[in-house]
Amino acid sequence: MIFICLFIFFVLNIGIFVSFFKKKATAFTLFYISYLWLYDWLFISLSYHLSSNLLFLMKSFQEIAMVLLLFVFFVGQMISKRKFTLTKFGIIFSLCVIFPLVIALFNSFYLGHSVEQIIQGGRYFFLPVIIPFLLYKYGLFENLDIKKIKILFYFFLVGSFILALIQVKNFSGNLEELWFYQFFDKGLDGNVVADNPWNYIREGNFRATGLFVSSIMLTIFFAITGIYSLLTFVVNRNYIALIFFIISFLGIQLTQTRIGLLIMLLSIGIILIMHFKKGVSLSMGMLFCIPIFLIFFTFLVIKFGVIDDLSAQGRPVQYLSFFSDFKLLGSGLGSDLVLVKYDSFYISIFLACGIFSIMYVWYFFYLLKWCYRSLKKTVKDSEKYIFDMLTLIIGLTFIYAFAFQFLAGSFLFKLIFVFIFISIEAIKNDSETILVEDKIGTV
């Protein structure tokens, strides 16, 4: 198994960096998304054979190398053109992402957090935003063959569904048989899988996880692919896409996880509103109201006992507990409060960066507004139109999901930012409003 994992690791990384240097947008995106999708399975499988230090280096290598290469490219380009360009889009990114990151890093070191935990926090919350932004600036999402992304997702869907079926059918009731059980057995505080069996078993049946370590990740992946398939059918009347939609829906049932079904239902509602509206002009503000309203509605449903399982009932309690843990300037990236204690992404980012998290969260809404602009300028019935609508819908559903799921650092969290910057690539000239452009080294 170790040789298979190492082979896949090196093939994917070689593919990523070769296509990166050659600026082959489609090849790079396919390799990069494949790497993100296989990430959990690759590194957990390798952890059984390699030292923790080597594994940590392998995990960080691609992200650090890519950031450094992009930084060198931008500096080199600026020096060669002898021109410094400052855009509104870049300034907003710096204020909303880089500034909160600097504050969180300062707090982390001041509070004495371990370097490993600080890096982990940075990789959870900030690198998933920074890397796609730099790739977008580098031009690696230009002239992308969107249809190949859809084909890749269909391939992942079928593979995940078959694996989920096998997992559910072959599960004997012993959690120690799970492929990732031993990985979590290394912890000093017990095994998180054994200590939380309800996350993996419901009514005696296994909640499928596929190549992820959580049924939540798999169910949201099924939901996203189902939405993609449904949009393809609605926009292009492609009946084959309905088959993939049905597979996605059945996959959600195998995970026995509520959030996947909620995301799919919310997405269908948004599709109906956006695609079949007649003479109604929808603003982005109106679309934002949908997931925000549903967040408050969900809390009401939980409060009045309509949903009464322990997982749901624990969510309001966490929000009440949040206020006692909140610090104005944040607790830093390496705090256990940020990385371990809470299930909500919103709670965790506000604990990490304090009041500066408002800018970070606002930036996500800001990017979705640009996705909407891209959608309105895209030719209907095209693959790009379907992709832009998918990205916008996923973004809106994630506004809802962030209230109840952590998601930071996951494949899904990284994927949404990749999708967003692919989406707005088509309107790059609109978003990149030049505010300052000075010659360097001139008198």
C-alpha positions as CSV (number, residue, x, y, z in Angstrom):
1,M,0.0,0.0,0.0
2,I,2.8,2.4,0.8
3,F,4.2,2.2,-2.7
4,I,0.8,2.8,-4.3
5,C,0.3,5.9,-2.1
6,L,3.8,7.2,-2.7
7,F,3.3,6.7,-6.5
8,I,0.0,8.6,-6.5
9,F,1.6,11.3,-4.3
10,F,4.5,11.9,-6.7
11,V,2.4,11.6,-9.9
12,L,-0.1,14.2,-8.6
13,N,2.6,16.6,-7.4
14,I,4.7,16.2,-10.6
15,G,1.5,16.8,-12.6
16,I,0.7,19.9,-10.5
17,F,4.1,21.5,-10.8
18,V,4.8,20.7,-14.5
19,S,1.4,22.1,-15.5
20,F,2.0,25.0,-13.1
21,F,5.3,26.0,-14.8
22,K,3.8,25.5,-18.3
23,K,0.6,27.3,-17.3
24,K,-1.6,24.5,-18.5
25,A,-4.8,25.6,-16.8
26,T,-7.0,22.5,-17.3
27,A,-4.3,20.0,-16.5
28,F,-3.2,21.9,-13.4
29,T,-6.8,22.2,-12.1
30,L,-7.5,18.5,-12.6
31,F,-4.3,17.4,-10.9
32,Y,-4.9,19.9,-8.1
33,I,-8.5,19.0,-7.4
34,S,-7.6,15.3,-7.5
35,Y,-4.8,15.9,-4.9
36,L,-7.2,17.7,-2.6
37,W,-9.8,14.9,-3.0
38,L,-7.3,12.1,-2.2
39,Y,-5.5,14.1,0.5
40,D,-7.0,12.4,3.6
41,W,-6.6,8.9,2.3
42,L,-3.1,9.5,1.0
43,F,-1.6,11.0,4.2
44,I,-3.4,8.8,6.7
45,S,-2.3,5.7,4.7
46,L,1.2,7.0,4.6
47,S,1.2,7.8,8.3
48,Y,1.2,4.1,9.1
49,H,4.6,3.7,7.4
50,L,6.4,7.1,7.6
51,S,7.7,9.2,10.5
52,S,5.5,12.1,11.6
53,N,8.2,14.7,10.7
54,L,8.5,13.4,7.1
55,L,4.8,13.3,6.8
56,F,4.5,16.9,8.1
57,L,7.1,17.9,5.5
58,M,5.2,16.1,2.7
59,K,1.9,17.7,3.7
60,S,3.4,21.2,3.8
61,F,5.7,20.9,0.8
62,Q,3.2,21.6,-2.0
63,E,1.4,24.5,-0.3
64,I,4.6,26.2,0.8
65,A,6.4,25.6,-2.5
66,M,3.4,27.0,-4.4
67,V,3.1,30.1,-2.3
68,L,6.9,30.8,-2.6
69,L,6.9,30.2,-6.4
70,L,3.9,32.5,-6.9
71,F,5.5,35.2,-4.7
72,V,8.8,34.9,-6.6
73,F,6.8,35.2,-9.9
74,F,5.0,38.3,-8.8
75,V,8.2,40.0,-7.6
76,G,10.1,39.0,-10.7
77,Q,7.3,40.3,-12.9
78,M,7.2,43.6,-11.1
79,I,11.0,44.0,-11.4
80,S,11.0,43.0,-15.1
81,K,8.2,45.3,-16.0
82,R,9.6,48.0,-13.6
83,K,6.0,48.7,-12.6
84,F,4.1,48.4,-9.3
85,T,0.4,47.9,-9.7
86,L,-2.1,48.2,-6.9
87,T,-5.7,47.1,-7.5
88,K,-8.9,47.4,-5.5
89,F,-9.3,43.6,-5.5
90,G,-5.8,43.1,-4.1
91,I,-6.2,45.7,-1.4
92,I,-9.5,44.1,-0.2
93,F,-7.8,40.7,-0.2
94,S,-4.9,42.1,1.9
95,L,-7.3,43.8,4.4
96,C,-9.7,40.9,4.7
97,V,-7.4,37.9,4.6
98,I,-3.7,38.9,5.2
99,F,-4.4,41.4,7.9
100,P,-6.5,39.0,10.1
101,L,-3.8,36.4,9.4
102,V,-1.1,38.7,10.8
103,I,-3.1,39.5,13.9
104,A,-3.8,35.8,14.5
105,L,-0.1,34.9,14.0
106,F,0.9,37.6,16.4
107,N,-1.5,36.4,19.1
108,S,-0.5,32.8,18.6
109,F,3.2,33.5,19.2
110,Y,2.4,35.8,22.0
111,L,0.3,33.2,23.7
112,G,3.0,30.5,23.3
113,H,1.1,28.2,20.9
114,S,3.2,25.4,19.4
115,V,4.6,26.1,15.9
116,E,2.9,22.9,14.6
117,Q,-0.5,24.0,15.8
118,I,0.0,27.5,14.4
119,I,0.8,26.0,11.0
120,Q,-2.2,23.7,11.3
121,G,-4.4,26.7,12.0
122,G,-3.0,28.6,9.1
123,R,-3.5,25.7,6.8
124,Y,-7.1,25.3,8.0
125,F,-8.3,28.9,7.6
126,F,-6.0,30.9,5.4
127,L,-4.0,28.9,2.9
128,P,-7.3,27.6,1.3
129,V,-8.0,31.2,0.4
130,I,-4.5,32.5,-0.3
131,I,-3.4,29.8,-2.7
132,P,-6.4,30.0,-5.1
133,F,-6.1,33.9,-5.0
134,L,-2.5,33.7,-6.0
135,L,-3.2,31.1,-8.7
136,Y,-5.9,33.4,-10.0
137,K,-3.5,36.4,-10.1
138,Y,-0.9,34.2,-11.8
139,G,-3.4,33.4,-14.6
140,L,-3.6,29.6,-14.0
141,F,-7.4,29.6,-14.3
142,E,-7.5,31.2,-17.8
143,N,-9.0,29.3,-20.7
144,L,-10.0,26.4,-18.6
145,D,-11.9,23.5,-20.1
146,I,-14.8,23.5,-17.5
147,K,-16.4,20.3,-18.9
148,K,-13.4,18.2,-17.9
149,I,-13.9,19.3,-14.3
150,K,-17.5,17.9,-14.5
151,I,-16.2,14.6,-16.0
152,L,-13.7,14.4,-13.1
153,F,-16.4,14.9,-10.6
154,Y,-18.6,12.2,-12.2
155,F,-15.6,9.9,-11.9
156,F,-15.2,10.7,-8.2
157,L,-18.9,10.3,-7.7
158,V,-19.1,6.8,-9.1
159,G,-16.0,5.7,-7.3
160,S,-17.2,7.2,-4.0
161,F,-20.6,5.6,-4.4
162,I,-19.2,2.1,-5.0
163,L,-16.8,2.4,-2.1
164,A,-19.6,3.7,0.2
165,L,-21.8,0.7,-0.8
166,I,-18.9,-1.7,0.0
167,Q,-18.3,0.0,3.4
168,V,-21.9,-0.2,4.4
169,K,-22.4,-3.8,3.2
170,N,-19.2,-5.1,4.8
171,F,-19.3,-3.3,8.1
172,S,-19.3,-5.8,10.9
173,G,-20.0,-3.4,13.7
174,N,-16.4,-3.2,14.8
175,L,-15.0,0.4,14.4
176,E,-11.4,-0.9,14.6
177,E,-11.8,-2.3,11.1
178,L,-12.2,1.2,9.6
179,W,-9.2,2.2,7.4
180,F,-8.5,5.4,9.5
181,Y,-9.1,4.0,13.0
182,Q,-5.4,3.4,13.8
183,F,-4.5,6.9,12.7
184,F,-6.7,8.3,15.5
185,D,-5.5,5.7,17.9
186,K,-2.2,7.6,18.2
187,G,-3.8,10.4,20.3
188,L,-3.0,10.8,24.0
189,D,-6.7,11.5,24.9
190,G,-8.1,8.3,23.5
191,N,-9.4,7.4,20.1
192,V,-11.8,10.0,18.7
193,V,-13.5,7.3,16.6
194,A,-14.1,4.9,19.5
195,D,-15.2,7.8,21.8
196,N,-17.8,9.1,19.3
197,P,-19.3,6.0,17.7
198,W,-22.5,7.9,16.8
199,N,-20.5,9.7,14.2
200,Y,-20.0,6.4,12.4
201,I,-22.9,4.2,13.3
202,R,-26.6,5.1,13.2
203,E,-29.3,2.5,14.1
204,G,-26.7,-0.3,13.7
205,N,-25.7,0.8,10.2
206,F,-22.4,2.3,9.2
207,R,-22.4,5.9,8.0
208,A,-20.3,5.7,4.9
209,T,-17.2,7.9,4.7
210,G,-15.6,6.8,1.4
211,L,-12.0,8.1,1.2
212,F,-12.8,10.8,3.8
213,V,-12.7,10.3,7.6
214,S,-16.1,11.8,8.1
215,S,-19.5,11.0,6.7
216,I,-20.1,14.8,6.7
217,M,-17.4,15.4,4.0
218,L,-18.8,12.6,1.9
219,T,-22.4,13.6,2.1
220,I,-21.6,17.2,1.2
221,F,-19.5,16.0,-1.8
222,F,-22.5,13.9,-2.9
223,A,-24.7,16.9,-2.5
224,I,-22.3,19.1,-4.6
225,T,-22.1,16.6,-7.4
226,G,-25.8,16.1,-7.3
227,I,-26.4,19.8,-7.7
228,Y,-23.9,19.9,-10.6
229,S,-25.8,17.0,-12.3
230,L,-29.2,18.7,-11.7
231,L,-28.0,22.0,-13.1
232,T,-26.7,20.2,-16.2
233,F,-30.1,18.7,-16.7
234,V,-32.1,21.9,-16.0
235,V,-29.9,24.1,-18.2
236,N,-29.0,21.7,-21.1
237,R,-31.8,19.1,-20.8
238,N,-29.1,16.4,-20.5
239,Y,-31.0,13.3,-19.3
240,I,-27.8,11.4,-18.6
241,A,-27.1,13.9,-15.9
242,L,-30.2,12.7,-14.1
243,I,-28.5,9.3,-13.6
244,F,-25.7,11.0,-11.7
245,F,-28.2,13.0,-9.7
246,I,-29.9,9.8,-8.6
247,I,-26.5,8.3,-7.7
248,S,-25.7,11.4,-5.6
249,F,-29.0,11.2,-3.8
250,L,-28.6,7.5,-3.0
251,G,-25.0,8.3,-1.8
252,I,-26.4,10.8,0.7
253,Q,-28.6,8.1,2.1
254,L,-25.6,5.8,2.6
255,T,-24.0,8.5,4.7
256,Q,-27.1,8.9,6.9
257,T,-26.1,12.5,7.4
258,R,-28.6,15.3,7.6
259,I,-26.5,18.2,6.3
260,G,-26.1,16.7,2.8
261,L,-29.8,16.4,2.3
262,L,-30.3,19.9,3.7
263,I,-27.7,21.3,1.3
264,M,-29.3,19.6,-1.7
265,L,-32.8,20.8,-0.7
266,L,-31.6,24.3,-0.2
267,S,-29.8,24.2,-3.6
268,I,-32.9,22.9,-5.4
269,G,-34.8,25.8,-3.9
270,I,-32.2,28.4,-5.1
271,I,-32.2,26.8,-8.5
272,L,-36.0,27.1,-8.8
273,I,-35.8,30.7,-7.7
274,M,-32.9,31.7,-10.0
275,H,-33.7,29.6,-13.1
276,F,-37.5,29.9,-13.3
277,K,-38.0,33.5,-12.1
278,K,-40.2,35.4,-14.4
279,G,-39.6,39.2,-14.6
280,V,-38.1,39.2,-11.2
281,S,-34.7,40.9,-10.7
282,L,-32.8,39.1,-8.0
283,S,-30.1,41.0,-6.1
284,M,-27.3,39.3,-4.3
285,G,-28.6,40.7,-1.0
286,M,-31.9,38.8,-1.6
287,L,-30.0,35.6,-2.3
288,F,-27.9,36.1,0.9
289,C,-31.1,36.3,2.9
290,I,-32.0,32.7,2.0
291,P,-29.3,30.8,3.9
292,I,-29.2,33.4,6.7
293,F,-33.0,33.0,7.3
294,L,-32.6,29.2,7.3
295,I,-29.9,29.4,10.0
296,F,-32.3,31.2,12.3
297,F,-35.1,28.9,11.3
298,T,-32.9,25.8,12.1
299,F,-32.2,27.2,15.6
300,L,-35.9,27.7,16.2
301,V,-36.6,24.1,15.0
302,I,-34.0,22.8,17.4
303,K,-35.2,25.0,20.3
304,F,-38.8,23.7,20.0
305,G,-37.6,20.1,19.8
306,V,-38.6,19.3,16.2
307,I,-35.0,18.0,15.8
308,D,-34.1,16.4,19.1
309,D,-31.0,14.3,18.6
310,L,-27.9,15.1,20.7
311,S,-25.9,16.4,17.8
312,A,-28.5,19.0,16.9
313,Q,-29.3,20.0,20.5
314,G,-25.6,20.6,21.1
315,R,-25.3,23.4,18.5
316,P,-27.1,26.2,20.4
317,V,-25.2,25.2,23.5
318,Q,-21.9,25.8,21.7
319,Y,-23.0,29.3,20.6
320,L,-23.8,30.2,24.2
321,S,-20.4,28.8,25.3
322,F,-18.7,30.8,22.5
323,F,-19.3,34.1,24.3
324,S,-17.4,33.1,27.4
325,D,-14.4,32.0,25.2
326,F,-14.4,35.0,22.9
327,K,-11.6,37.5,23.1
328,L,-11.7,40.9,21.3
329,L,-8.4,40.3,19.5
330,G,-8.8,36.5,19.2
331,S,-7.1,33.5,20.7
332,G,-4.7,32.8,17.9
333,L,-4.5,30.0,15.3
334,G,-3.0,27.4,17.5
335,S,-5.5,27.4,20.3
336,D,-7.5,24.2,21.1
337,L,-10.6,26.4,21.3
338,V,-10.1,27.1,17.6
339,L,-8.9,23.7,16.4
340,V,-10.7,21.2,18.6
341,K,-13.6,22.4,20.8
342,Y,-16.3,23.8,18.5
343,D,-18.2,22.4,15.5
344,S,-19.1,25.7,13.8
345,F,-16.8,27.4,11.4
346,Y,-18.1,30.8,12.3
347,I,-17.3,30.2,16.0
348,S,-13.8,28.9,15.3
349,I,-12.8,31.8,13.0
350,F,-14.1,34.4,15.4
351,L,-12.2,32.7,18.3
352,A,-9.0,32.7,16.1
353,C,-9.1,36.3,14.9
354,G,-11.5,38.1,17.2
355,I,-13.3,41.1,15.7
356,F,-11.0,41.0,12.6
357,S,-12.9,37.8,11.6
358,I,-15.7,40.1,10.5
359,M,-13.5,41.2,7.5
360,Y,-12.6,37.5,6.8
361,V,-16.3,36.4,6.7
362,W,-17.3,39.5,4.8
363,Y,-14.7,38.6,2.1
364,F,-16.5,35.3,1.4
365,F,-19.7,37.3,0.8
366,Y,-17.8,39.7,-1.4
367,L,-16.4,36.9,-3.5
368,L,-19.8,35.5,-4.0
369,K,-21.1,38.9,-5.3
370,W,-18.4,38.7,-8.0
371,C,-19.5,35.1,-8.8
372,Y,-23.0,36.5,-9.4
373,R,-21.7,39.2,-11.7
374,S,-19.8,36.5,-13.6
375,L,-22.9,34.4,-13.9
376,K,-24.9,37.3,-15.3
377,K,-22.3,38.0,-18.0
378,T,-21.9,34.3,-19.0
379,V,-23.7,32.9,-22.0
380,K,-26.6,30.8,-20.9
381,D,-26.6,27.0,-21.7
382,S,-22.8,27.0,-21.7
383,E,-20.6,24.8,-19.4
384,K,-19.3,28.0,-17.8
385,Y,-22.9,29.2,-17.0
386,I,-23.6,25.9,-15.3
387,F,-20.3,26.0,-13.4
388,D,-20.8,29.7,-12.3
389,M,-24.3,28.8,-11.0
390,L,-23.0,25.8,-9.2
391,T,-20.3,27.9,-7.5
392,L,-22.7,30.5,-6.4
393,I,-25.2,27.9,-5.1
394,I,-22.4,26.0,-3.2
395,G,-21.3,29.3,-1.7
396,L,-24.8,30.2,-0.6
397,T,-25.3,26.7,1.0
398,F,-21.9,27.0,2.7
399,I,-23.1,30.2,4.4
400,Y,-25.7,27.9,6.0
401,A,-23.3,24.9,6.6
402,F,-20.6,27.1,8.2
403,A,-23.1,27.8,11.1
404,F,-23.2,24.1,12.0
405,Q,-20.1,22.4,10.6
406,F,-16.4,23.2,11.1
407,L,-15.3,22.4,7.4
408,A,-12.1,24.6,7.7
409,G,-9.1,23.0,6.0
410,S,-11.3,20.2,4.5
411,F,-11.4,19.3,0.8
412,L,-14.7,21.0,0.5
413,F,-13.4,24.3,2.1
414,K,-10.5,24.3,-0.3
415,L,-12.7,23.4,-3.2
416,I,-15.1,26.3,-2.8
417,F,-12.4,28.9,-3.1
418,V,-10.8,27.2,-6.1
419,F,-14.3,27.2,-7.7
420,I,-14.9,30.9,-6.8
421,F,-11.6,32.1,-8.4
422,I,-12.2,30.0,-11.5
423,S,-15.7,31.5,-11.8
424,I,-14.5,35.2,-11.5
425,E,-11.6,34.6,-13.9
426,A,-13.9,35.5,-16.8
427,I,-14.5,39.0,-15.4
428,K,-10.9,39.6,-14.2
429,N,-10.7,43.0,-16.0
430,D,-13.8,44.2,-14.1
431,S,-12.6,43.1,-10.6
432,E,-9.0,44.2,-11.1
433,T,-9.6,48.0,-10.9
434,I,-6.2,49.7,-10.9
435,L,-5.9,52.2,-8.1
436,V,-2.1,52.8,-8.2
437,E,0.4,52.1,-11.0
438,D,3.9,53.5,-10.5
439,K,7.1,52.9,-12.4
440,I,9.8,51.4,-10.3
441,G,13.3,52.9,-10.4
442,T,12.3,55.9,-12.5
443,V,12.9,59.6,-11.7
